[in-house]
Amino acid sequence: MLRTAIARFLRDQSGATAIEYGLIAALIAVALIGTIGILGTNLTALYAGGTGSAATTIGAAANSIP
């Protein structure tokens, strides 16, 4: 009885799968937060330029990227 219960517990993979999906979601969230943090200021400069022609605004934003 106890041996059967232990064997069934060791074969059960459903908990491991849920943990793996949680880790994958956490890694994706960290990557998105990092990307938004790095590109956020450059995108703000690009969209906040606002006046003049599109070529002028994009050119000014492109020159402000380090």
Summary of the structure (lengths in Angstrom):
residues: 66
radius of gyration: 24.9
end to end distance: 67.5
largest distance: 79.4
contacts: 120
relative contact order: 0.07
helix: 85%
strand: 0%
